[in-house]
Amino acid sequence: MPKKRMSEKTQKQVELLKVKNILVVCLEAAEAEELRKNWEGAFTKNITRFEKNQIHFNGMFWHIFSYNKVSSLTGKEARAAFNQQKKKKCFLFYQEEKSAFFLDNASALEDTDIVNKLNGFIDVYIVSADFKWTYVITHETEFGPYFYKN
């Protein structure tokens, strides 16, 4: 079976991570979908389906933060918290694309290593392998980034 081609965005992201000696494993479509469900389960368990519909959650997961459904750090504070967070193993996925990655040996990962502005803006989600924290960079420069830790 031919290998699925990565978009320019994801290819650039993978290259930046590998330069930092981060092991990048591309998830299969079913694994990526499961990752999204696990993210939702971990970070929205106290938000009703009705509330999610009101804030257009399915279109943009990060609305849980911008609508203050979940309290998080934002802006410079979020960046600093993410950069200081221990990140041995984590996941990276996008709102607008089906691509998702498992990152191992990710200790060196910093906010500046995350691509969300290549050929347009996209929302990028980083989450710890144990779903204890998440970091989100949005496509809208006036919102986020957001950092939340259980």
C-alpha positions in Angstrom: 0.0 0.0 0.0 1.5 3.4 -0.9 2.4 5.7 2.0 0.0 8.6 2.6 1.6 12.0 1.6 1.8 14.5 4.4 0.6 18.1 3.7 3.2 20.8 3.5 2.2 21.9 7.0 2.7 18.6 8.6 5.9 17.8 6.7 7.4 21.1 7.9 6.3 20.3 11.4 7.8 16.9 11.4 11.1 18.3 10.0 11.3 20.8 12.8 10.7 18.2 15.5 13.2 15.7 14.1 15.9 18.5 14.2 15.4 18.6 17.9 15.9 14.8 18.1 12.2 14.2 18.9 10.9 10.8 17.7 7.8 11.5 15.5 5.4 8.6 14.8 2.5 9.4 12.4 -0.7 7.9 13.7 -3.1 6.0 11.5 -6.5 7.6 10.8 -8.3 5.5 13.4 -5.7 6.3 16.0 -5.9 10.0 15.2 -9.7 9.9 15.6 -9.3 8.0 18.9 -6.8 10.7 20.1 -9.4 13.4 19.4 -12.0 11.5 21.4 -9.6 11.0 24.3 -8.8 14.7 24.3 -12.4 15.6 24.4 -13.1 13.1 27.2 -10.1 14.3 29.3 -10.8 18.1 29.0 -14.5 18.4 28.5 -16.0 15.9 31.0 -17.8 18.7 32.9 -19.3 20.3 29.8 -22.6 19.2 28.6 -23.4 18.4 24.9 -25.8 21.4 24.9 -23.0 23.7 26.1 -20.6 22.2 23.5 -23.1 23.0 20.8 -23.5 26.5 22.0 -19.8 27.3 21.7 -19.4 25.4 18.4 -17.0 22.9 20.1 -17.0 20.5 17.2 -15.6 23.2 14.9 -13.0 24.4 17.3 -12.1 22.4 20.4 -10.3 25.4 21.9 -13.6 27.2 22.4 -13.8 25.5 25.8 -11.0 27.9 26.8 -12.1 31.1 24.9 -15.7 30.7 26.3 -14.3 30.1 29.8 -15.9 26.7 30.1 -12.5 25.5 31.3 -10.1 27.8 33.1 -6.7 28.0 31.5 -3.6 30.1 31.2 -3.4 32.3 28.1 -0.9 34.2 26.1 2.6 34.7 27.6 1.6 32.7 30.7 0.5 29.8 28.6 3.7 29.8 26.5 5.9 29.9 29.6 3.9 27.1 31.3 4.2 24.9 28.2 7.9 25.6 27.7 8.5 24.6 31.4 6.3 21.6 31.3 7.9 18.1 31.2 7.1 16.7 27.8 8.8 13.3 27.5 5.9 11.7 25.6 3.0 13.6 24.0 0.7 13.9 21.0 0.3 16.6 18.4 -2.8 17.0 16.3 -4.6 19.6 14.2 -8.2 20.8 14.2 -8.4 21.2 10.4 -6.4 18.2 9.3 -6.6 14.5 10.1 -2.9 14.2 10.8 -1.8 13.4 14.3 1.6 12.4 15.7 3.0 10.7 18.8 6.1 12.5 20.0 8.7 10.7 22.1 11.8 12.2 23.7 9.9 15.6 23.4 11.6 17.3 26.3 13.2 19.9 24.1 9.8 20.8 22.5 9.0 24.5 22.9 6.3 26.8 21.7 8.5 28.2 18.9 8.8 24.6 17.4 5.1 24.4 16.6 4.0 25.3 13.1 0.5 26.9 12.8 1.1 29.6 10.2 2.2 27.8 7.1 -0.1 28.4 4.1 -2.8 29.9 6.3 -3.5 29.4 10.0 -4.4 26.2 11.6 -5.2 25.1 15.2 -2.6 22.9 16.8 -3.1 20.8 19.9 -0.3 19.3 22.0 -1.4 16.9 24.8 0.6 14.8 27.2 0.5 11.1 26.7 -1.4 10.7 30.0 -3.8 13.6 29.1 -2.9 15.6 32.2 -2.2 18.8 30.3 -2.8 20.3 26.9 -1.4 23.3 25.0 -3.4 24.9 22.1 -2.2 27.4 19.5 -5.2 28.8 17.6 -5.5 30.1 14.1 -6.7 33.4 15.5 -3.9 35.6 16.8 -6.1 37.4 19.3 -7.0 34.1 21.0 -4.6 31.9 22.9 -2.4 30.2 23.1 -4.0 28.2 25.9 -2.4 25.9 28.5 -4.4 23.7 30.8 -3.3 21.2 33.4 -5.5 18.9 35.4 
